[in-house]
Amino acid sequence: MSRPINEIVAEVRDLVAGGVKEVTLLGQNVDSYAFDLAELLEAVHQVDGLERIRFLTSHPADMADRLIETAARLPKVCEHVEIPVQSGDDAVLRRMGRGYTVAGYRDLVARIRAAMPGAGLATDVIVGFPGETEAQFEATYRLLEELRFDVVHVAAYSPRPGTPAERLPDDVPPEEKERRRKAVDQLQERIAGEINARLLGQTVEILVETRRRGKWRGRTRTNKLVFFSVGQEDWTGRLVPVRITWTGPWSMQAEVVRP
């Protein structure tokens, strides 16, 4: 059930009045919002005092050009898109009932990157889906190598009650699922490290979330995690320019850029 736009905007106004600077429009498949997600982004964008908007998760079969154009045009919408691919093989995608092809997914990524240069892209992958051959897994691996996501959430398949896949034979051995999962993890660690290394020495804006182990932590507009240390001042909820001094695949270290 989809909530009306005016109801969501009213809630966002209340949150901003309480000090919130960033909101995430969340749905199991946010693109299938019964009204118009592009229109909702426009409406939420008009809330005074709101600094950042995110939306997730997007289904590749439903993400229209109008939504991409709207997200790219509105300054408050962060350059961060989550588009689960799940597999790099068309036969596996059909068994999953995903409703798109690898070629269509590849084209979608190209359109997002053309509209939002430098956007942080995240995806989900399932390895060891019923019937997945070694060649089909290799197709997924090669697609991830090609598209170079900022984040890849990878999981080994396990049956879920009530899903169509539950009727399929769970025929990939557990040790093989784990091998494939680790291979994707290792690939993504290398890719994410290379992507983040390009930010070394650059100044980025982060929204500070919490303090952890003596360091403040926040996220860039592209959803990258950044840590910095500055005295005892409370930085919670502040938008802060920082210069990246160290990069790793999962997080970065920075120093505050003073006026």
Backbone torsions as a table, in degrees:
resi	resn	phi	psi	omega
1	MET	NA	128.5	-177.3
2	SER	-96.5	136.0	179.6
3	ARG	-81.6	143.2	178.5
4	PRO	-62.4	151.1	-177.4
5	ILE	-58.8	-45.0	-176.8
6	ASN	-63.8	-31.4	178.8
7	GLU	-68.9	-41.4	179.4
8	ILE	-67.0	-43.2	179.9
9	VAL	-61.6	-40.4	178.9
10	ALA	-62.7	-40.7	178.5
11	GLU	-65.9	-40.2	178.9
12	VAL	-62.9	-41.9	177.6
13	ARG	-58.5	-43.0	179.2
14	ASP	-63.3	-41.8	179.6
15	LEU	-63.8	-44.2	179.5
16	VAL	-63.7	-38.5	177.6
17	ALA	-61.5	-26.5	178.2
18	GLY	-89.9	4.7	175.0
19	GLY	108.6	-3.1	-179.5
20	VAL	-69.4	137.7	179.6
21	LYS	-111.9	-18.7	-177.9
22	GLU	-135.0	137.2	175.1
23	VAL	-127.2	152.0	175.0
24	THR	-118.8	124.1	175.2
25	LEU	-85.3	111.2	-168.6
26	LEU	-115.6	133.7	174.1
27	GLY	-152.2	155.3	177.0
28	GLN	-58.6	-37.1	169.6
29	ASN	-140.4	89.1	-169.3
30	VAL	-63.4	-25.9	-179.6
31	ASP	-71.7	-17.7	178.9
32	SER	-92.1	16.2	174.5
33	TYR	-50.0	128.8	-169.4
34	ALA	-65.7	-18.7	179.2
35	PHE	-95.7	-107.4	179.9
36	ASP	-150.7	110.8	-175.4
37	LEU	-63.9	-37.4	177.4
38	ALA	-61.5	-41.8	178.5
39	GLU	-66.3	-37.4	177.5
40	LEU	-64.2	-42.3	176.9
41	LEU	-59.1	-43.4	178.4
42	GLU	-59.4	-44.5	-176.2
43	ALA	-68.4	-45.1	-180.0
44	VAL	-66.5	-34.2	-179.9
45	HIS	-59.9	-26.4	-176.9
46	GLN	-81.5	-5.3	-179.8
47	VAL	-70.4	118.0	-179.7
48	ASP	-64.3	137.8	177.6
49	GLY	92.2	-16.9	176.9
50	LEU	-77.8	135.5	-176.2
51	GLU	-105.7	-35.4	-173.9
52	ARG	-139.0	145.5	175.2
53	ILE	-130.8	134.2	171.3
54	ARG	-124.7	158.3	174.2
55	PHE	-143.5	140.2	177.8
56	LEU	-164.2	159.0	-2.0
57	THR	-101.9	145.8	-177.9
58	SER	-94.4	136.9	175.5
59	HIS	-92.9	127.6	-176.5
60	PRO	-55.8	-30.3	-177.7
61	ALA	-75.3	-15.6	-172.9
62	ASP	-114.9	-6.9	-174.5
63	MET	-80.2	103.9	-173.5
64	ALA	-87.1	160.8	179.1
65	ASP	-60.2	-35.0	-179.3
66	ARG	-62.2	-39.7	178.3
67	LEU	-66.6	-43.5	178.7
68	ILE	-60.3	-45.7	-179.5
69	GLU	-63.3	-41.8	-179.3
70	THR	-65.3	-45.6	179.6
71	ALA	-61.4	-38.6	-179.4
72	ALA	-70.6	-30.5	-173.6
73	ARG	-83.5	-31.7	-174.0
74	LEU	-84.8	119.7	-174.6
75	PRO	-60.7	-29.1	-177.0
76	LYS	-79.7	-17.7	-179.5
77	VAL	-78.3	122.1	-176.2
78	CYS	-71.3	148.9	179.0
79	GLU	-81.5	69.6	-174.8
80	HIS	-148.9	116.9	-176.0
81	VAL	-130.3	131.8	175.8
82	GLU	-108.2	117.4	-178.2
83	ILE	-134.4	93.2	-176.7
84	PRO	-62.5	127.7	176.6
85	VAL	-94.5	-36.5	177.9
86	GLN	71.7	-43.0	178.3
87	SER	-154.9	153.6	176.9
88	GLY	-102.6	20.2	-179.1
89	ASP	-127.1	130.3	-175.4
90	ASP	-63.8	-37.9	-179.2
91	ALA	-65.3	-40.6	177.5
92	VAL	-66.3	-41.6	178.3
93	LEU	-60.2	-37.7	177.3
94	ARG	-66.0	-42.8	178.4
95	ARG	-63.9	-31.7	177.0
96	MET	-75.8	-15.8	-176.3
97	GLY	71.3	35.2	-172.3
98	ARG	-78.3	-26.7	174.0
99	GLY	83.1	17.0	175.7
100	TYR	-149.3	167.4	177.8
101	THR	-109.9	167.7	176.8
102	VAL	-62.0	-41.2	179.2
103	ALA	-62.2	-41.6	178.2
104	GLY	-65.1	-38.9	177.9
105	TYR	-65.8	-43.8	179.1
106	ARG	-59.9	-41.0	178.5
107	ASP	-64.9	-39.1	178.3
108	LEU	-61.4	-45.6	178.5
109	VAL	-59.6	-41.3	179.8
110	ALA	-64.1	-39.2	179.9
111	ARG	-68.6	-38.7	177.6
112	ILE	-64.2	-45.5	-177.6
113	ARG	-69.0	-30.8	176.4
114	ALA	-68.3	-38.2	-178.4
115	ALA	-80.6	-31.6	-175.0
116	MET	-129.3	72.2	-179.2
117	PRO	-56.3	134.3	179.1
118	GLY	82.0	5.0	-179.8
119	ALA	-62.3	144.5	173.2
120	GLY	-83.5	120.5	-178.3
121	LEU	-111.4	132.7	177.2
122	ALA	-121.8	151.3	179.6
123	THR	-143.5	167.0	175.2
124	ASP	-118.2	144.4	178.7
125	VAL	-136.6	137.8	172.5
126	ILE	-111.8	125.1	175.3
127	VAL	-107.4	150.5	179.0
128	GLY	76.9	22.7	175.0
129	PHE	-60.7	148.5	-178.5
130	PRO	-47.3	125.5	178.4
131	GLY	85.9	-2.1	-177.6
132	GLU	-68.7	118.4	178.5
133	THR	-84.8	171.2	176.4
134	GLU	-62.5	-39.5	179.5
135	ALA	-64.7	-37.4	179.3
136	GLN	-69.8	-38.5	174.4
137	PHE	-63.4	-42.6	178.9
138	GLU	-60.6	-33.8	177.4
139	ALA	-64.4	-39.4	176.4
140	THR	-64.4	-45.0	-179.8
141	TYR	-58.9	-45.2	-178.8
142	ARG	-67.2	-35.0	177.7
143	LEU	-64.9	-41.7	177.8
144	LEU	-64.8	-38.4	175.4
145	GLU	-61.4	-40.0	-177.0
146	GLU	-71.9	-47.5	-171.8
147	LEU	-83.4	-23.4	172.6
148	ARG	52.9	74.4	178.5
149	PHE	-78.6	155.0	173.9
150	ASP	-71.9	-36.2	-178.8
151	VAL	-139.7	136.2	172.5
152	VAL	-126.6	117.3	173.8
153	HIS	-91.0	113.7	-176.7
154	VAL	-115.4	138.0	178.9
155	ALA	-138.0	145.3	172.6
156	ALA	-81.0	137.3	-177.4
157	TYR	-60.7	137.7	168.7
158	SER	-141.6	141.4	-176.9
159	PRO	-62.1	139.4	175.0
160	ARG	-118.4	125.6	-178.9
161	PRO	-56.6	136.5	175.5
162	GLY	89.0	-4.6	179.0
163	THR	-95.9	153.6	178.0
164	PRO	-57.4	-34.5	-178.4
165	ALA	-65.1	-18.6	-179.7
166	GLU	-61.6	-25.7	-179.0
167	ARG	-82.6	-9.9	-179.8
168	LEU	-87.6	147.8	178.7
169	PRO	-67.7	127.4	178.7
170	ASP	-81.3	79.6	-164.5
171	ASP	-102.5	3.8	175.5
172	VAL	-93.9	121.3	-176.3
173	PRO	-58.4	147.7	-178.7
174	PRO	-56.2	-39.4	-178.8
175	GLU	-68.2	-31.2	177.2
176	GLU	-73.3	-39.6	174.7
177	LYS	-57.0	-44.9	-177.9
178	GLU	-66.3	-38.7	177.7
179	ARG	-61.1	-43.8	-179.7
180	ARG	-67.2	-39.6	178.9
181	ARG	-62.3	-44.7	-180.0
182	LYS	-65.0	-36.7	179.6
183	ALA	-62.9	-41.9	177.8
184	VAL	-66.7	-42.5	178.6
185	ASP	-58.6	-44.8	-178.7
186	GLN	-66.8	-40.3	176.5
187	LEU	-60.9	-46.7	-176.5
188	GLN	-68.6	-32.7	176.6
189	GLU	-60.3	-42.1	178.8
190	ARG	-67.0	-46.4	-177.1
191	ILE	-64.4	-46.8	-179.5
192	ALA	-62.0	-38.3	178.0
193	GLY	-62.5	-40.7	179.1
194	GLU	-68.6	-40.6	178.9
195	ILE	-63.7	-47.9	-177.2
196	ASN	-67.1	-31.1	-179.0
197	ALA	-60.9	-25.0	179.6
198	ARG	-68.6	-15.5	-179.3
199	LEU	-88.8	-7.0	-177.9
200	LEU	-58.1	126.7	-180.0
201	GLY	85.7	-8.3	-179.9
202	GLN	-85.9	156.1	175.2
203	THR	-100.4	127.6	179.9
204	VAL	-130.8	159.8	176.5
205	GLU	-97.0	132.0	174.7
206	ILE	-122.8	151.0	171.3
207	LEU	-100.4	115.8	-173.9
208	VAL	-74.3	130.7	-176.6
209	GLU	-102.8	-59.0	-174.0
210	THR	-148.4	172.8	171.4
211	ARG	-109.0	134.9	-176.8
212	ARG	-141.8	124.2	178.7
213	ARG	51.6	43.0	175.7
214	GLY	81.8	1.2	179.1
215	LYS	-123.6	146.4	174.4
216	TRP	-83.5	146.1	179.3
217	ARG	-129.2	143.1	178.1
218	GLY	-153.8	179.7	-177.9
219	ARG	-127.7	144.9	174.7
220	THR	-75.6	172.8	176.0
221	ARG	-62.0	-27.3	178.5
222	THR	-89.1	11.0	173.1
223	ASN	74.3	27.4	176.0
224	LYS	-90.5	138.2	-176.4
225	LEU	-83.7	128.1	-176.9
226	VAL	-130.2	136.1	177.0
227	PHE	-113.2	145.6	173.5
228	PHE	-151.2	159.2	179.8
229	SER	-121.0	127.1	176.5
230	VAL	-149.7	101.3	170.6
231	GLY	39.1	-146.0	-177.4
232	GLN	-106.9	2.3	-178.4
233	GLU	-62.9	142.9	179.7
234	ASP	-86.6	116.8	-177.2
235	TRP	-105.0	4.4	-175.1
236	THR	-56.2	129.0	174.8
237	GLY	78.3	7.9	-178.1
238	ARG	-97.7	145.1	171.7
239	LEU	-88.3	120.6	-169.7
240	VAL	-130.1	130.7	171.6
241	PRO	-80.0	130.0	179.4
242	VAL	-132.3	152.3	176.4
243	ARG	-103.6	126.3	-176.9
244	ILE	-73.2	124.9	-177.7
245	THR	-111.0	-15.4	178.9
246	TRP	-155.7	141.6	179.2
247	THR	-129.4	144.2	172.3
248	GLY	-136.8	178.0	-178.1
249	PRO	-69.3	-26.8	-173.9
250	TRP	-110.7	-18.3	-179.7
251	SER	-160.3	174.0	179.6
252	MET	-138.6	159.1	175.0
253	GLN	-111.5	150.4	-175.6
254	ALA	-151.0	170.8	171.9
255	GLU	-126.2	145.2	-178.9
256	VAL	-68.1	137.6	175.7
257	VAL	-92.5	110.1	-178.9
258	ARG	-79.7	148.2	177.5
259	PRO	-59.9	NA	NA
